[in-house]
């Protein structure tokens, strides 16, 4: 990795099959130890239940209100400032329970790669 400052364009986001919008902030092979993405979930939307193979993920809630379902924990409300810790292979999804977009950073170690993503078919 080389020293640098990455300028961001948060308007450059894409919609995923997971039912949320993603803006990749930092996810490159030359920085394999971590990736950072901004996720945006619209009001009333629940993301697809999934897990990540070999990747620890952390959600840092920036704004909005949601219900996080992580592993065997009971669903828990999350709001701005909360951090959700998600070990590798831990099932996860989040619901926007507010009237505004739920926005959070998804910080992955090592960096997120699509081949680590596994959709879980069984929905509860």
N, CA, C and O atoms as CSV, one atom per row, in Angstrom:
chain,resi,resn,atom,element,x,y,z
A,1,UNK,N,N,0.844,-1.172,0.000
A,1,UNK,CA,C,0.000,0.000,0.000
A,1,UNK,C,C,0.894,1.241,0.000
A,1,UNK,O,O,1.921,1.289,0.676
A,2,UNK,N,N,0.480,2.231,-0.767
A,2,UNK,CA,C,1.182,3.507,-0.818
A,2,UNK,C,C,0.376,4.565,-0.090
A,2,UNK,O,O,-0.851,4.490,-0.022
A,3,UNK,N,N,1.068,5.546,0.450
A,3,UNK,CA,C,0.347,6.646,1.083
A,3,UNK,C,C,-0.444,7.400,0.029
A,3,UNK,O,O,0.024,7.606,-1.091
A,4,UNK,N,N,-1.655,7.810,0.406
A,4,UNK,CA,C,-2.509,8.546,-0.515
A,4,UNK,C,C,-3.731,9.088,0.213
A,4,UNK,O,O,-4.039,8.650,1.321
A,5,UNK,N,N,-4.406,10.010,-0.384
A,5,UNK,CA,C,-5.687,10.519,0.090
A,5,UNK,C,C,-6.694,10.215,-0.997
A,5,UNK,O,O,-6.532,10.635,-2.143
A,6,UNK,N,N,-7.730,9.486,-0.634
A,6,UNK,CA,C,-8.755,9.107,-1.602
A,6,UNK,C,C,-9.937,10.052,-1.481
A,6,UNK,O,O,-10.597,10.103,-0.443
A,7,UNK,N,N,-10.196,10.781,-2.517
A,7,UNK,CA,C,-11.369,11.655,-2.558
A,7,UNK,C,C,-12.591,10.799,-2.882
A,7,UNK,O,O,-12.518,9.883,-3.701
A,8,UNK,N,N,-13.712,11.104,-2.234
A,8,UNK,CA,C,-14.901,10.278,-2.379
A,8,UNK,C,C,-15.999,10.996,-3.144
A,8,UNK,O,O,-16.167,12.211,-3.042
A,9,UNK,N,N,-16.743,10.211,-3.912
A,9,UNK,CA,C,-17.953,10.687,-4.570
A,9,UNK,C,C,-19.087,9.790,-4.077
A,9,UNK,O,O,-19.325,8.718,-4.633
A,10,UNK,N,N,-19.784,10.232,-3.031
A,10,UNK,CA,C,-20.822,9.406,-2.427
A,10,UNK,C,C,-22.045,9.243,-3.325
A,10,UNK,O,O,-22.917,8.422,-3.044
A,11,UNK,N,N,-22.110,10.025,-4.406
A,11,UNK,CA,C,-23.190,9.855,-5.377
A,11,UNK,C,C,-22.940,8.634,-6.258
A,11,UNK,O,O,-23.851,8.140,-6.921
A,12,UNK,N,N,-21.704,8.155,-6.258
A,12,UNK,CA,C,-21.337,7.002,-7.077
A,12,UNK,C,C,-21.574,5.729,-6.251
A,12,UNK,O,O,-20.647,5.135,-5.701
A,13,UNK,N,N,-22.827,5.347,-6.190
A,13,UNK,CA,C,-23.201,4.147,-5.456
A,13,UNK,C,C,-23.946,3.213,-6.397
A,13,UNK,O,O,-24.411,3.628,-7.459
A,14,UNK,N,N,-24.053,1.977,-6.010
A,14,UNK,CA,C,-24.770,1.003,-6.837
A,14,UNK,C,C,-25.706,0.185,-5.954
A,14,UNK,O,O,-25.461,0.003,-4.762
A,15,UNK,N,N,-26.784,-0.305,-6.567
A,15,UNK,CA,C,-27.772,-1.114,-5.861
A,15,UNK,C,C,-27.348,-2.571,-5.928
A,15,UNK,O,O,-26.910,-3.045,-6.976
A,16,UNK,N,N,-27.476,-3.289,-4.809
A,16,UNK,CA,C,-27.055,-4.689,-4.760
A,16,UNK,C,C,-28.262,-5.620,-4.637
A,16,UNK,O,O,-29.362,-5.192,-4.285
A,17,UNK,N,N,-28.034,-6.885,-4.931
A,17,UNK,CA,C,-29.056,-7.909,-4.725
A,17,UNK,C,C,-29.415,-8.037,-3.241
A,17,UNK,O,O,-30.453,-8.600,-2.891
A,18,UNK,N,N,-28.560,-7.518,-2.389
A,18,UNK,CA,C,-28.797,-7.562,-0.949
A,18,UNK,C,C,-29.876,-6.562,-0.517
A,18,UNK,O,O,-30.277,-6.549,0.646
A,19,UNK,N,N,-30.343,-5.734,-1.444
A,19,UNK,CA,C,-31.402,-4.746,-1.233
A,19,UNK,C,C,-30.905,-3.479,-0.546
A,19,UNK,O,O,-31.633,-2.858,0.228
A,20,UNK,N,N,-29.663,-3.100,-0.834
A,20,UNK,CA,C,-29.147,-1.838,-0.310
A,20,UNK,C,C,-28.235,-1.199,-1.353
A,20,UNK,O,O,-27.836,-1.837,-2.327
A,21,UNK,N,N,-27.921,0.053,-1.132
A,21,UNK,CA,C,-27.020,0.798,-2.002
A,21,UNK,C,C,-25.636,0.814,-1.365
A,21,UNK,O,O,-25.508,0.988,-0.153
A,22,UNK,N,N,-24.602,0.631,-2.181
A,22,UNK,CA,C,-23.220,0.591,-1.696
A,22,UNK,C,C,-22.383,1.609,-2.444
A,22,UNK,O,O,-22.464,1.722,-3.668
A,23,UNK,N,N,-21.576,2.350,-1.693
A,23,UNK,CA,C,-20.539,3.206,-2.264
A,23,UNK,C,C,-19.212,2.666,-1.727
A,23,UNK,O,O,-18.929,2.776,-0.534
A,24,UNK,N,N,-18.408,2.089,-2.605
A,24,UNK,CA,C,-17.102,1.567,-2.200
A,24,UNK,C,C,-16.181,2.742,-1.913
A,24,UNK,O,O,-15.895,3.536,-2.810
A,25,UNK,N,N,-15.716,2.863,-0.683
A,25,UNK,CA,C,-14.842,3.963,-0.310
A,25,UNK,C,C,-13.373,3.573,-0.421
A,25,UNK,O,O,-12.533,4.376,-0.826
A,26,UNK,N,N,-13.079,2.335,-0.059
A,26,UNK,CA,C,-11.705,1.843,-0.150
A,26,UNK,C,C,-11.748,0.325,-0.190
A,26,UNK,O,O,-12.046,-0.323,0.813
A,27,UNK,N,N,-11.452,-0.235,-1.346
A,27,UNK,CA,C,-11.438,-1.689,-1.507
A,27,UNK,C,C,-10.590,-2.026,-2.723
A,27,UNK,O,O,-11.100,-2.143,-3.838
A,28,UNK,N,N,-9.293,-2.179,-2.496
A,28,UNK,CA,C,-8.373,-2.441,-3.598
A,28,UNK,C,C,-7.377,-3.528,-3.218
A,28,UNK,O,O,-7.056,-3.690,-2.041
A,29,UNK,N,N,-6.887,-4.270,-4.199
A,29,UNK,CA,C,-5.912,-5.318,-3.926
A,29,UNK,C,C,-4.618,-4.804,-3.294
A,29,UNK,O,O,-3.933,-5.553,-2.598
A,30,UNK,N,N,-4.278,-3.537,-3.529
A,30,UNK,CA,C,-3.039,-3.028,-2.944
A,30,UNK,C,C,-3.201,-2.669,-1.462
A,30,UNK,O,O,-2.229,-2.271,-0.821
A,31,UNK,N,N,-4.416,-2.804,-0.909
A,31,UNK,CA,C,-4.674,-2.621,0.525
A,31,UNK,C,C,-5.542,-3.795,0.987
A,31,UNK,O,O,-6.715,-3.611,1.311
A,32,UNK,N,N,-4.962,-5.004,1.015
A,32,UNK,CA,C,-5.766,-6.206,1.244
A,32,UNK,C,C,-6.252,-6.404,2.675
A,32,UNK,O,O,-7.087,-7.273,2.924
A,33,UNK,N,N,-5.748,-5.619,3.611
A,33,UNK,CA,C,-6.084,-5.849,5.012
A,33,UNK,C,C,-7.454,-5.331,5.427
A,33,UNK,O,O,-8.004,-5.779,6.433
A,34,UNK,N,N,-8.021,-4.381,4.653
A,34,UNK,CA,C,-9.290,-3.788,5.067
A,34,UNK,C,C,-10.028,-3.218,3.858
A,34,UNK,O,O,-9.408,-2.803,2.879
A,35,UNK,N,N,-11.342,-3.204,3.937
A,35,UNK,CA,C,-12.156,-2.456,2.970
A,35,UNK,C,C,-13.190,-1.657,3.748
A,35,UNK,O,O,-13.606,-2.035,4.843
A,36,UNK,N,N,-13.591,-0.543,3.149
A,36,UNK,CA,C,-14.589,0.331,3.757
A,36,UNK,C,C,-15.612,0.682,2.687
A,36,UNK,O,O,-15.262,1.147,1.602
A,37,UNK,N,N,-16.877,0.455,3.008
A,37,UNK,CA,C,-17.961,0.820,2.095
A,37,UNK,C,C,-19.022,1.569,2.894
A,37,UNK,O,O,-19.206,1.328,4.087
A,38,UNK,N,N,-19.716,2.484,2.217
A,38,UNK,CA,C,-20.873,3.123,2.836
A,38,UNK,C,C,-22.110,2.413,2.318
A,38,UNK,O,O,-22.312,2.309,1.108
A,39,UNK,N,N,-22.940,1.923,3.232
A,39,UNK,CA,C,-24.180,1.251,2.866
A,39,UNK,C,C,-25.354,2.172,3.186
A,39,UNK,O,O,-25.342,2.905,4.175
A,40,UNK,N,N,-26.369,2.114,2.319
A,40,UNK,CA,C,-27.584,2.904,2.513
A,40,UNK,C,C,-28.784,1.993,2.300
A,40,UNK,O,O,-28.952,1.399,1.236
A,41,UNK,N,N,-29.619,1.895,3.339
A,41,UNK,CA,C,-30.818,1.059,3.294
A,41,UNK,C,C,-32.022,1.985,3.401
A,41,UNK,O,O,-32.116,2.796,4.322
A,42,UNK,N,N,-32.930,1.856,2.461
A,42,UNK,CA,C,-34.108,2.726,2.432
A,42,UNK,C,C,-35.112,2.322,3.513
A,42,UNK,O,O,-35.109,1.178,3.966
A,43,UNK,N,N,-35.974,3.265,3.928
A,43,UNK,CA,C,-36.965,2.983,4.971
A,43,UNK,C,C,-37.821,1.758,4.638
A,43,UNK,O,O,-38.281,1.582,3.510
A,44,UNK,N,N,-38.017,0.916,5.663
A,44,UNK,CA,C,-38.861,-0.264,5.514
A,44,UNK,C,C,-38.194,-1.463,4.865
A,44,UNK,O,O,-38.807,-2.526,4.774
A,45,UNK,N,N,-36.956,-1.323,4.411
A,45,UNK,CA,C,-36.270,-2.409,3.699
A,45,UNK,C,C,-35.453,-3.261,4.676
A,45,UNK,O,O,-34.793,-2.745,5.578
A,46,UNK,N,N,-35.518,-4.580,4.469
A,46,UNK,CA,C,-34.676,-5.534,5.185
A,46,UNK,C,C,-33.696,-6.120,4.190
A,46,UNK,O,O,-34.098,-6.612,3.135
A,47,UNK,N,N,-32.413,-6.073,4.514
A,47,UNK,CA,C,-31.406,-6.635,3.611
A,47,UNK,C,C,-31.502,-8.156,3.617
A,47,UNK,O,O,-32.061,-8.757,4.534
A,48,UNK,N,N,-30.956,-8.749,2.597
A,48,UNK,CA,C,-30.946,-10.206,2.458
A,48,UNK,C,C,-30.045,-10.814,3.533
A,48,UNK,O,O,-28.949,-10.320,3.798
A,49,UNK,N,N,-30.527,-11.891,4.143
A,49,UNK,CA,C,-29.705,-12.589,5.142
A,49,UNK,C,C,-28.508,-13.230,4.422
A,49,UNK,O,O,-28.656,-13.889,3.392
A,50,UNK,N,N,-27.321,-13.012,5.002
A,50,UNK,CA,C,-26.105,-13.523,4.379
A,50,UNK,C,C,-25.015,-13.711,5.417
A,50,UNK,O,O,-25.202,-13.407,6.595
A,51,UNK,N,N,-23.880,-14.214,4.970
A,51,UNK,CA,C,-22.689,-14.306,5.808
A,51,UNK,C,C,-21.467,-14.164,4.916
A,51,UNK,O,O,-21.548,-14.316,3.697
A,52,UNK,N,N,-20.346,-13.871,5.538
A,52,UNK,CA,C,-19.096,-13.685,4.808
A,52,UNK,C,C,-18.086,-14.734,5.255
A,52,UNK,O,O,-17.846,-14.908,6.449
A,53,UNK,N,N,-17.503,-15.421,4.299
A,53,UNK,CA,C,-16.504,-16.451,4.581
A,53,UNK,C,C,-15.134,-15.800,4.773
A,53,UNK,O,O,-14.629,-15.128,3.874
A,54,UNK,N,N,-14.535,-16.003,5.955
A,54,UNK,CA,C,-13.178,-15.546,6.202
A,54,UNK,C,C,-13.025,-14.050,6.409
A,54,UNK,O,O,-11.903,-13.542,6.408
A,55,UNK,N,N,-14.118,-13.338,6.585
A,55,UNK,CA,C,-14.068,-11.877,6.735
A,55,UNK,C,C,-14.833,-11.466,7.987
A,55,UNK,O,O,-15.973,-11.883,8.194
A,56,UNK,N,N,-14.195,-10.646,8.818
A,56,UNK,CA,C,-14.869,-10.011,9.946
A,56,UNK,C,C,-15.410,-8.675,9.450
A,56,UNK,O,O,-14.710,-7.914,8.784
A,57,UNK,N,N,-16.664,-8.407,9.786
A,57,UNK,CA,C,-17.281,-7.158,9.348
A,57,UNK,C,C,-17.739,-6.360,10.558
A,57,UNK,O,O,-18.158,-6.917,11.572
A,58,UNK,N,N,-17.648,-5.050,10.428
A,58,UNK,CA,C,-18.123,-4.137,11.454
A,58,UNK,C,C,-19.008,-3.101,10.784
A,58,UNK,O,O,-18.625,-2.508,9.775
A,59,UNK,N,N,-20.193,-2.882,11.346
A,59,UNK,CA,C,-21.038,-1.794,10.885
A,59,UNK,C,C,-20.849,-0.636,11.861
A,59,UNK,O,O,-20.950,-0.818,13.074
A,60,UNK,N,N,-20.577,0.540,11.334
A,60,UNK,CA,C,-20.585,1.754,12.142
A,60,UNK,C,C,-21.774,2.576,11.667
A,60,UNK,O,O,-21.772,3.097,10.552
A,61,UNK,N,N,-22.792,2.688,12.520
A,61,UNK,CA,C,-24.027,3.359,12.134
A,61,UNK,C,C,-23.790,4.875,12.126
A,61,UNK,O,O,-23.430,5.465,13.144
A,62,UNK,N,N,-23.999,5.483,10.971
A,62,UNK,CA,C,-23.804,6.928,10.815
A,62,UNK,C,C,-25.098,7.682,11.093
A,62,UNK,O,O,-25.096,8.667,11.831
A,63,UNK,N,N,-26.203,7.226,10.507
A,63,UNK,CA,C,-27.484,7.903,10.714
A,63,UNK,C,C,-28.629,6.935,10.455
A,63,UNK,O,O,-28.477,5.921,9.775
A,64,UNK,N,N,-29.769,7.281,11.014
A,64,UNK,CA,C,-30.947,6.450,10.845
A,64,UNK,C,C,-31.136,5.511,12.026
A,64,UNK,O,O,-30.431,5.584,13.032
A,65,UNK,N,N,-32.107,4.632,11.865
A,65,UNK,CA,C,-32.446,3.671,12.909
A,65,UNK,C,C,-32.726,2.327,12.252
A,65,UNK,O,O,-33.360,2.254,11.199
A,66,UNK,N,N,-32.245,1.270,12.887
A,66,UNK,CA,C,-32.451,-0.041,12.305
A,66,UNK,C,C,-32.575,-1.133,13.340
A,66,UNK,O,O,-32.456,-0.898,14.543
A,67,UNK,N,N,-32.815,-2.334,12.844
A,67,UNK,CA,C,-32.885,-3.533,13.661
A,67,UNK,C,C,-31.856,-4.505,13.104
A,67,UNK,O,O,-32.007,-5.009,11.991
A,68,UNK,N,N,-30.799,-4.767,13.887
A,68,UNK,CA,C,-29.722,-5.658,13.446
A,68,UNK,C,C,-29.995,-7.068,13.935
A,68,UNK,O,O,-30.305,-7.286,15.107
A,69,UNK,N,N,-29.874,-8.028,13.016
A,69,UNK,CA,C,-30.008,-9.446,13.351
A,69,UNK,C,C,-28.663,-10.095,13.047
A,69,UNK,O,O,-28.284,-10.265,11.888
A,70,UNK,N,N,-27.952,-10.450,14.111
A,70,UNK,CA,C,-26.585,-10.939,13.996
A,70,UNK,C,C,-26.468,-12.271,14.728
A,70,UNK,O,O,-26.669,-12.333,15.941
A,71,UNK,N,N,-26.146,-13.329,14.004
A,71,UNK,CA,C,-25.930,-14.638,14.613
A,71,UNK,C,C,-27.093,-15.084,15.460
A,71,UNK,O,O,-28.246,-15.029,15.031
A,72,UNK,N,N,-26.789,-15.528,16.668
A,72,UNK,CA,C,-27.807,-16.034,17.587
A,72,UNK,C,C,-28.336,-14.958,18.524
A,72,UNK,O,O,-29.191,-15.244,19.362
A,73,UNK,N,N,-27.844,-13.723,18.401
A,73,UNK,CA,C,-28.344,-12.640,19.249
A,73,UNK,C,C,-29.798,-12.327,18.900
A,73,UNK,O,O,-30.201,-12.477,17.746
A,74,UNK,N,N,-30.594,-11.890,19.892
A,74,UNK,CA,C,-31.933,-11.423,19.543
A,74,UNK,C,C,-31.794,-10.142,18.720
A,74,UNK,O,O,-30.809,-9.420,18.877
A,75,UNK,N,N,-32.754,-9.848,17.849
A,75,UNK,CA,C,-32.696,-8.603,17.074
A,75,UNK,C,C,-32.553,-7.406,18.015
A,75,UNK,O,O,-33.203,-7.338,19.058
A,76,UNK,N,N,-31.687,-6.462,17.625
A,76,UNK,CA,C,-31.425,-5.311,18.486
A,76,UNK,C,C,-31.483,-4.020,17.682
A,76,UNK,O,O,-31.022,-3.957,16.542
A,77,UNK,N,N,-32.066,-2.983,18.306
A,77,UNK,CA,C,-32.133,-1.679,17.664
A,77,UNK,C,C,-30.738,-1.068,17.611
A,77,UNK,O,O,-29.960,-1.181,18.559
A,78,UNK,N,N,-30.432,-0.416,16.487
A,78,UNK,CA,C,-29.169,0.298,16.331
A,78,UNK,C,C,-29.464,1.714,15.856
A,78,UNK,O,O,-30.388,1.945,15.076
A,79,UNK,N,N,-28.662,2.654,16.340
A,79,UNK,CA,C,-28.797,4.054,15.967
A,79,UNK,C,C,-27.410,4.648,15.787
A,79,UNK,O,O,-26.403,3.974,16.005
A,80,UNK,N,N,-27.362,5.910,15.390
A,80,UNK,CA,C,-26.100,6.589,15.107
A,80,UNK,C,C,-25.106,6.416,16.250
A,80,UNK,O,O,-25.432,6.618,17.420
A,81,UNK,N,N,-23.884,6.038,15.878
A,81,UNK,CA,C,-22.811,5.835,16.843
A,81,UNK,C,C,-22.606,4.394,17.257
A,81,UNK,O,O,-21.554,4.055,17.799
A,82,UNK,N,N,-23.595,3.528,17.013
A,82,UNK,CA,C,-23.462,2.116,17.387
A,82,UNK,C,C,-22.514,1.396,16.439
A,82,UNK,O,O,-22.390,1.751,15.267
A,83,UNK,N,N,-21.845,0.371,16.977
A,83,UNK,CA,C,-20.966,-0.487,16.186
A,83,UNK,C,C,-21.470,-1.917,16.334
A,83,UNK,O,O,-21.668,-2.402,17.448
A,84,UNK,N,N,-21.674,-2.580,15.214
A,84,UNK,CA,C,-22.140,-3.962,15.172
A,84,UNK,C,C,-20.944,-4.819,14.752
A,84,UNK,O,O,-20.368,-4.602,13.686
A,85,UNK,N,N,-20.573,-5.791,15.586
A,85,UNK,CA,C,-19.440,-6.669,15.294
A,85,UNK,C,C,-19.949,-7.996,14.750
A,85,UNK,O,O,-20.797,-8.645,15.363
A,86,UNK,N,N,-19.420,-8.397,13.585
A,86,UNK,CA,C,-19.913,-9.592,12.900
A,86,UNK,C,C,-18.727,-10.489,12.555
A,86,UNK,O,O,-17.976,-10.183,11.629
A,87,UNK,N,N,-18.545,-11.597,13.288
A,87,UNK,CA,C,-17.442,-12.521,12.987
A,87,UNK,C,C,-17.645,-13.220,11.640
A,87,UNK,O,O,-18.752,-13.220,11.101
A,88,UNK,N,N,-16.582,-13.813,11.099
A,88,UNK,CA,C,-16.728,-14.581,9.856
A,88,UNK,C,C,-17.783,-15.681,10.011
A,88,UNK,O,O,-17.910,-16.280,11.079
A,89,UNK,N,N,-18.528,-15.938,8.950
A,89,UNK,CA,C,-19.542,-16.987,8.865
A,89,UNK,C,C,-20.737,-16.754,9.789
A,89,UNK,O,O,-21.514,-17.678,10.029
A,90,UNK,N,N,-20.893,-15.557,10.301
A,90,UNK,CA,C,-22.012,-15.214,11.176
A,90,UNK,C,C,-23.147,-14.660,10.311
A,90,UNK,O,O,-22.945,-13.711,9.553
A,91,UNK,N,N,-24.334,-15.249,10.424
A,91,UNK,CA,C,-25.454,-14.767,9.611
A,91,UNK,C,C,-25.826,-13.356,10.057
A,91,UNK,O,O,-25.699,-12.998,11.228
A,92,UNK,N,N,-26.290,-12.567,9.090
A,92,UNK,CA,C,-26.565,-11.161,9.373
A,92,UNK,C,C,-27.576,-10.592,8.396
A,92,UNK,O,O,-27.696,-11.036,7.254
A,93,UNK,N,N,-28.289,-9.607,8.879
A,93,UNK,CA,C,-29.124,-8.747,8.047
A,93,UNK,C,C,-29.546,-7.563,8.912
A,93,UNK,O,O,-29.446,-7.603,10.139
A,94,UNK,N,N,-30.016,-6.521,8.256
A,94,UNK,CA,C,-30.431,-5.324,8.981
A,94,UNK,C,C,-31.679,-4.760,8.322
A,94,UNK,O,O,-31.824,-4.797,7.100
A,95,UNK,N,N,-32.578,-4.238,9.146
A,95,UNK,CA,C,-33.821,-3.630,8.682
A,95,UNK,C,C,-33.810,-2.159,9.037
A,95,UNK,O,O,-33.460,-1.787,10.157
A,96,UNK,N,N,-34.192,-1.318,8.085
A,96,UNK,CA,C,-34.362,0.098,8.372
A,96,UNK,C,C,-35.747,0.273,8.976
A,96,UNK,O,O,-36.759,0.091,8.299
A,97,UNK,N,N,-35.782,0.627,10.256
A,97,UNK,CA,C,-37.056,0.801,10.964
A,97,UNK,C,C,-37.467,2.263,11.078
A,97,UNK,O,O,-38.487,2.577,11.691
A,98,UNK,N,N,-36.682,3.151,10.493
A,98,UNK,CA,C,-36.974,4.578,10.580
A,98,UNK,C,C,-37.647,5.114,9.337
A,98,UNK,O,O,-38.002,4.371,8.423
A,99,UNK,N,N,-37.813,6.430,9.328
A,99,UNK,CA,C,-38.445,7.089,8.184
A,99,UNK,C,C,-37.417,7.726,7.245
A,99,UNK,O,O,-37.775,8.209,6.171
A,100,UNK,N,N,-36.161,7.729,7.639
A,100,UNK,CA,C,-35.060,8.224,6.800
A,100,UNK,C,C,-34.155,7.065,6.431
A,100,UNK,O,O,-34.258,5.987,7.015
A,101,UNK,N,N,-33.262,7.277,5.459
A,101,UNK,CA,C,-32.309,6.236,5.097
A,101,UNK,C,C,-31.460,5.841,6.301
A,101,UNK,O,O,-31.078,6.690,7.107
A,102,UNK,N,N,-31.170,4.554,6.415
A,102,UNK,CA,C,-30.216,4.030,7.385
A,102,UNK,C,C,-28.865,3.998,6.679
A,102,UNK,O,O,-28.717,3.340,5.649
A,103,UNK,N,N,-27.883,4.702,7.226
A,103,UNK,CA,C,-26.573,4.797,6.584
A,103,UNK,C,C,-25.517,4.316,7.563
A,103,UNK,O,O,-25.482,4.739,8.719
A,104,UNK,N,N,-24.648,3.418,7.080
A,104,UNK,CA,C,-23.576,2.911,7.940
A,104,UNK,C,C,-22.353,2.579,7.105
A,104,UNK,O,O,-22.443,2.356,5.898
A,105,UNK,N,N,-21.207,2.553,7.776
A,105,UNK,CA,C,-19.983,2.079,7.148
A,105,UNK,C,C,-19.891,0.583,7.390
A,105,UNK,O,O,-20.163,0.114,8.495
A,106,UNK,N,N,-19.512,-0.165,6.373
A,106,UNK,CA,C,-19.223,-1.590,6.492
A,106,UNK,C,C,-17.705,-1.721,6.347
A,106,UNK,O,O,-17.150,-1.499,5.271
A,107,UNK,N,N,-17.051,-2.081,7.442
A,107,UNK,CA,C,-15.596,-2.175,7.481
A,107,UNK,C,C,-15.237,-3.646,7.592
A,107,UNK,O,O,-15.599,-4.307,8.565
A,108,UNK,N,N,-14.528,-4.157,6.596
A,108,UNK,CA,C,-14.223,-5.583,6.520
A,108,UNK,C,C,-12.726,-5.828,6.636
A,108,UNK,O,O,-11.915,-5.110,6.050
A,109,UNK,N,N,-12.371,-6.869,7.415
A,109,UNK,CA,C,-10.983,-7.324,7.502
A,109,UNK,C,C,-10.953,-8.835,7.364
A,109,UNK,O,O,-11.672,-9.526,8.086
A,110,UNK,N,N,-10.138,-9.373,6.452
A,110,UNK,CA,C,-9.491,-8.642,5.371
A,110,UNK,C,C,-10.545,-8.028,4.449
A,110,UNK,O,O,-11.741,-8.141,4.714
A,111,UNK,N,N,-10.115,-7.391,3.389
A,111,UNK,CA,C,-11.022,-6.653,2.528
A,111,UNK,C,C,-12.117,-7.555,1.943
A,111,UNK,O,O,-11.912,-8.752,1.744
A,112,UNK,N,N,-13.272,-6.960,1.675
A,112,UNK,CA,C,-14.392,-7.681,1.092
A,112,UNK,C,C,-14.090,-8.070,-0.350
A,112,UNK,O,O,-13.594,-7.262,-1.136
A,113,UNK,N,N,-14.394,-9.310,-0.678
A,113,UNK,CA,C,-14.389,-9.776,-2.064
A,113,UNK,C,C,-15.702,-10.520,-2.287
A,113,UNK,O,O,-16.213,-11.173,-1.378
A,114,UNK,N,N,-16.237,-10.420,-3.480
A,114,UNK,CA,C,-17.557,-10.987,-3.768
A,114,UNK,C,C,-17.600,-12.494,-3.541
A,114,UNK,O,O,-18.649,-13.023,-3.173
A,115,UNK,N,N,-16.493,-13.195,-3.749
A,115,UNK,CA,C,-16.499,-14.651,-3.569
A,115,UNK,C,C,-16.670,-15.063,-2.105
A,115,UNK,O,O,-16.942,-16.231,-1.829
A,116,UNK,N,N,-16.516,-14.132,-1.164
A,116,UNK,CA,C,-16.719,-14.431,0.255
A,116,UNK,C,C,-18.184,-14.316,0.660
A,116,UNK,O,O,-18.567,-14.776,1.736
A,117,UNK,N,N,-19.002,-13.709,-0.188
A,117,UNK,CA,C,-20.417,-13.457,0.124
A,117,UNK,C,C,-21.238,-14.720,-0.098
A,117,UNK,O,O,-21.143,-15.351,-1.150
A,118,UNK,N,N,-22.042,-15.085,0.894
A,118,UNK,CA,C,-22.904,-16.257,0.771
A,118,UNK,C,C,-24.319,-15.889,1.216
A,118,UNK,O,O,-24.547,-15.552,2.377
A,119,UNK,N,N,-25.257,-15.957,0.282
A,119,UNK,CA,C,-26.664,-15.716,0.595
A,119,UNK,C,C,-27.209,-16.901,1.386
A,119,UNK,O,O,-26.938,-18.056,1.059
A,120,UNK,N,N,-27.967,-16.608,2.413
A,120,UNK,CA,C,-28.609,-17.659,3.192
A,120,UNK,C,C,-30.076,-17.687,2.813
A,120,UNK,O,O,-30.793,-16.706,3.013
A,121,UNK,N,N,-30.517,-18.786,2.275
A,121,UNK,CA,C,-31.863,-18.917,1.714
A,121,UNK,C,C,-32.932,-18.910,2.790
A,121,UNK,O,O,-33.984,-18.298,2.605
A,122,UNK,N,N,-32.693,-19.571,3.902
A,122,UNK,CA,C,-33.714,-19.713,4.944
A,122,UNK,C,C,-33.901,-18.373,5.631
A,122,UNK,O,O,-32.980,-17.858,6.265
A,123,UNK,N,N,-35.084,-17.812,5.505
A,123,UNK,CA,C,-35.432,-16.538,6.150
A,123,UNK,C,C,-36.338,-16.824,7.335
A,123,UNK,O,O,-37.240,-17.658,7.254
A,124,UNK,N,N,-36.093,-16.128,8.433
A,124,UNK,CA,C,-36.949,-16.264,9.616
A,124,UNK,C,C,-37.754,-15.011,9.806
A,124,UNK,O,O,-38.540,-14.920,10.749
